[in-house]
Amino acid sequence: MDNPILQKTIIIFILILWVIDEFRVRKRKCSDPAIEAADARERHEWRYLRWGFRTIQVAATVYIFVQLIQVLLR
């Protein structure tokens, strides 16, 4: 793919899909209150690992986003 306009169009399309996917609201199923309480306890127990993973995710997302913007501006 030597066509820079096609490459930039594809990158913009992927970025738009990525942003839409990130901000889309996910619906949850209604379940038993005991299961929901157990899920809440488990989320609470794993919160620091999840925070660390989310921090790495955000850093990688910002890095990739900046790199894509730099490619688009060339």
C-alpha positions in Angstrom: 0.0 0.0 0.0 1.9 2.9 -1.3 -1.1 5.2 -1.4 -0.8 7.6 1.6 -4.3 8.9 1.2 -5.7 5.4 1.4 -3.6 4.6 4.4 -4.7 7.8 6.2 -8.4 7.1 5.3 -8.1 3.6 6.8 -6.4 4.9 9.9 -9.1 7.6 10.4 -11.8 5.0 10.0 -10.2 2.7 12.5 -9.8 5.6 15.0 -13.5 6.5 14.6 -14.5 2.8 15.2 -12.2 2.7 18.2 -13.7 5.8 19.8 -17.2 4.6 19.2 -16.4 1.3 20.8 -14.8 2.9 23.9 -17.8 5.2 24.6 -20.5 2.7 23.9 -22.7 1.9 26.9 -22.6 -1.8 27.7 -25.9 -3.2 29.1 -25.8 -5.7 31.9 -28.1 -8.6 32.5 -30.2 -8.7 35.6 -29.2 -11.5 37.9 -29.7 -12.9 41.4 -28.8 -10.4 44.2 -26.5 -13.0 45.8 -24.5 -13.4 42.5 -24.3 -9.6 42.2 -23.0 -9.3 45.8 -20.4 -12.0 45.1 -19.3 -10.2 41.9 -19.0 -7.0 43.8 -16.8 -8.6 46.5 -14.6 -10.2 43.8 -14.3 -6.9 42.0 -13.3 -5.2 45.3 -10.7 -7.9 46.0 -9.1 -7.5 42.5 -9.4 -3.7 42.4 -5.6 -2.9 42.6 -4.8 -5.3 39.8 -7.6 -3.9 37.7 -6.4 -0.3 38.4 -2.9 -1.2 37.3 -4.1 -2.9 34.2 -6.4 0.0 33.3 -3.5 2.5 33.8 -1.3 0.4 31.4 -4.3 0.3 29.0 -4.7 4.1 29.1 -1.0 4.7 28.6 -0.9 2.4 25.6 -4.0 4.0 24.2 -2.5 7.5 24.5 0.8 6.3 23.0 -0.9 4.6 20.0 -3.3 7.6 19.5 -0.3 10.1 19.4 1.5 7.8 17.0 -1.5 7.6 14.7 -2.0 11.4 14.8 1.7 11.8 13.8 1.3 9.4 10.9 -1.8 11.4 9.7 0.0 14.7 9.9 2.9 13.6 7.7 
